[in-house]
């Protein structure tokens, strides 16, 4: 696991009290893509009770907020799958 994926996991776990997180670095799939130089491409799956009763847009906003400045620096693209524990 790279330092970036560890940092992403820690930020999400802390901010969202996540019960389960998977972070996949997909940056190697985007080599040569113009934006790839400005940050990585990641896919995250997050399970948190905080997502209960929230629609997908609200959940995505919560993930973006949890990642804060990383969304402007280390992360160029982010694929999000966000679930409450009851949905797993």
Secondary structure, 3 states (H helix, E strand, C coil): CCHHHHHHHHHHHHHHCCCEEEEEECHHHHCCCHHHHHCEEEEEEEECHHHCCCCHHHHHHHHHHHHHHHHCCCEEEEEEEEECHHHC
